[in-house]
């Protein structure tokens, strides 16, 4: 939402589980999250650190933007006026809005928004399970299509392995 609010309307911003951010079908970055190992008295993690890593501009002027079709930058996708400060400002506003929605209304409205931008039907493998990612359910479980059927994987299990398997 934060990028979509600032980018031209023809830029399709999506993401691929677990952490890839994409613009018009190519990677522009990722989000890393670190969750506290300790819980507070209510059973919630003591802290969560979210770190987006976004390619705003090309690294050098001599780079051919069409050379790598799987990677792009916001600048290459038509967001030439966009700055890092703009992204931080927009990200903070959107993050706080969706966090408040989650706290007030539960995960269902957040899932509805996530589901509209999430790329599905891609291969996913972790902790000995391999299958096709189909999305998430209302309890934030991953829906994974396996050879022998469908499995629900708690998002906490999937995120525990994310740093090693996907970053």
C-alpha positions as CSV (number, residue, x, y, z in Angstrom):
1,X,0.0,0.0,0.0
2,X,2.8,2.4,0.9
3,X,4.5,2.1,-2.5
4,X,1.2,1.8,-4.4
5,X,0.0,5.1,-2.9
6,X,3.1,6.9,-4.3
7,X,3.7,5.1,-7.6
8,X,1.9,5.8,-10.9
9,X,-1.3,3.9,-11.2
10,X,0.1,1.6,-13.9
11,X,2.7,0.1,-11.5
12,X,1.3,-3.1,-10.1
13,X,2.8,-3.7,-6.7
14,X,2.6,-7.2,-5.4
15,X,4.4,-9.6,-3.1
16,X,5.4,-13.2,-3.0
17,X,5.5,-15.1,0.3
18,X,7.4,-14.9,2.4
19,X,9.1,-11.5,1.9
20,X,9.5,-10.4,-1.8
21,X,8.1,-7.1,-2.9
22,X,7.5,-6.9,-6.7
23,X,6.6,-4.1,-9.2
24,X,5.2,-5.2,-12.5
25,X,6.3,-8.8,-12.0
26,X,9.9,-8.1,-11.0
27,X,11.6,-8.0,-7.6
28,X,12.2,-4.5,-6.2
29,X,13.1,-5.6,-2.7
30,X,12.1,-7.6,0.4
31,X,10.9,-7.2,4.0
32,X,12.8,-8.7,6.9
33,X,11.2,-9.1,10.3
34,X,12.8,-10.0,13.6
35,X,10.5,-11.2,16.3
36,X,11.4,-11.3,20.0
37,X,12.1,-14.7,21.5
38,X,10.4,-13.5,24.7
39,X,6.7,-12.8,25.2
40,X,5.1,-10.3,27.4
41,X,2.5,-11.0,30.1
42,X,-0.2,-11.2,27.5
43,X,1.7,-13.8,25.4
44,X,2.6,-11.3,22.7
45,X,6.2,-11.0,21.5
46,X,8.0,-8.2,23.4
47,X,9.1,-6.6,20.1
48,X,8.9,-6.8,16.3
49,X,11.4,-5.1,14.0
50,X,10.4,-4.7,10.4
51,X,13.0,-3.8,7.8
52,X,12.0,-3.1,4.2
53,X,14.8,-3.2,1.7
54,X,13.7,-1.5,-1.6
55,X,15.6,-0.7,-4.8
56,X,14.6,2.9,-5.3
57,X,17.2,3.8,-8.0
58,X,19.7,1.8,-10.1
59,X,23.1,1.4,-8.6
60,X,24.9,2.8,-11.6
61,X,24.0,5.0,-14.6
62,X,25.4,2.4,-17.1
63,X,23.0,-0.4,-16.2
64,X,20.6,-1.6,-18.8
65,X,17.2,-1.8,-17.1
66,X,16.0,-4.7,-19.3
67,X,19.1,-6.8,-18.7
68,X,17.6,-8.7,-15.7
69,X,13.9,-9.3,-16.2
70,X,13.5,-10.6,-12.6
71,X,14.8,-7.4,-10.9
72,X,13.9,-3.8,-11.2
73,X,13.9,-0.5,-9.3
74,X,11.1,1.9,-8.6
75,X,12.9,4.4,-10.8
76,X,12.9,2.0,-13.7
77,X,9.2,1.5,-13.2
78,X,8.4,5.2,-13.6
79,X,8.7,6.4,-10.0
80,X,11.6,8.8,-10.8
81,X,10.5,11.5,-8.3
82,X,10.1,9.1,-5.4
83,X,12.6,9.5,-2.6
84,X,13.5,7.3,0.3
85,X,12.0,9.8,2.7
86,X,8.7,9.5,0.8
87,X,8.8,5.8,1.2
88,X,9.6,5.9,4.9
89,X,6.8,8.4,5.5
90,X,4.2,6.4,3.5
91,X,5.3,3.1,5.1
92,X,4.9,4.4,8.6
93,X,1.4,5.7,7.9
94,X,0.3,2.6,6.2
95,X,1.9,0.3,8.8
96,X,0.2,2.1,11.7
97,X,-3.1,2.2,10.0
98,X,-3.1,-1.6,9.3
99,X,-1.8,-2.4,12.8
100,X,-4.7,-0.4,14.3
101,X,-7.1,-2.2,12.0
102,X,-5.7,-5.6,13.1
103,X,-6.0,-4.6,16.8
104,X,-9.5,-3.2,16.4
105,X,-11.1,-5.5,13.8
106,X,-9.0,-8.6,13.8
107,X,-7.0,-10.2,11.0
108,X,-9.8,-10.7,8.5
109,X,-9.7,-7.1,7.0
110,X,-5.9,-7.2,6.9
111,X,-6.0,-10.6,5.2
112,X,-8.5,-9.2,2.6
113,X,-6.0,-6.5,1.7
114,X,-3.0,-8.9,1.7
115,X,-4.8,-11.4,-0.4
116,X,-5.4,-8.9,-3.2
117,X,-1.7,-8.2,-3.7
118,X,-0.3,-11.6,-2.9
119,X,1.1,-13.7,-5.8
120,X,-0.1,-17.3,-5.4
121,X,0.5,-20.6,-7.0
122,X,4.3,-20.6,-6.5
123,X,6.6,-23.3,-5.2
124,X,7.4,-23.1,-1.5
125,X,9.7,-25.3,0.5
126,X,10.7,-25.3,4.2
127,X,11.2,-27.8,7.1
128,X,10.8,-30.8,4.8
129,X,7.5,-29.6,3.3
130,X,7.4,-28.7,-0.3
131,X,4.3,-27.6,-2.2
132,X,2.4,-24.8,-3.9
133,X,1.6,-21.7,-1.9
134,X,-2.1,-21.0,-2.2
135,X,-2.6,-18.1,0.2
136,X,-3.4,-17.6,3.9
137,X,-6.5,-18.4,5.9
138,X,-8.3,-16.2,8.4
139,X,-6.0,-17.3,11.2
140,X,-2.8,-16.4,9.3
141,X,-2.0,-20.0,8.5
142,X,-0.3,-20.7,5.2
143,X,-2.3,-22.8,2.8
144,X,0.1,-25.2,1.1
145,X,-1.0,-27.6,-1.6
146,X,1.0,-30.8,-1.3
147,X,1.1,-33.9,-3.5
148,X,-1.2,-35.7,-1.0
149,X,-3.7,-32.8,-0.4
150,X,-3.6,-29.5,1.3
151,X,-1.9,-28.6,4.6
152,X,-2.3,-25.6,6.9
153,X,1.0,-24.4,8.2
154,X,1.0,-21.9,11.2
155,X,2.6,-18.7,10.0
156,X,4.8,-18.8,13.1
157,X,6.3,-22.1,11.9
158,X,6.9,-20.7,8.4
159,X,8.4,-17.5,9.7
160,X,10.8,-19.3,12.0
161,X,12.5,-20.8,9.0
162,X,12.2,-17.8,6.7
163,X,15.5,-16.2,7.5
164,X,17.5,-19.3,6.7
165,X,15.5,-20.5,3.7
166,X,14.4,-17.4,1.8
167,X,16.5,-14.3,2.5
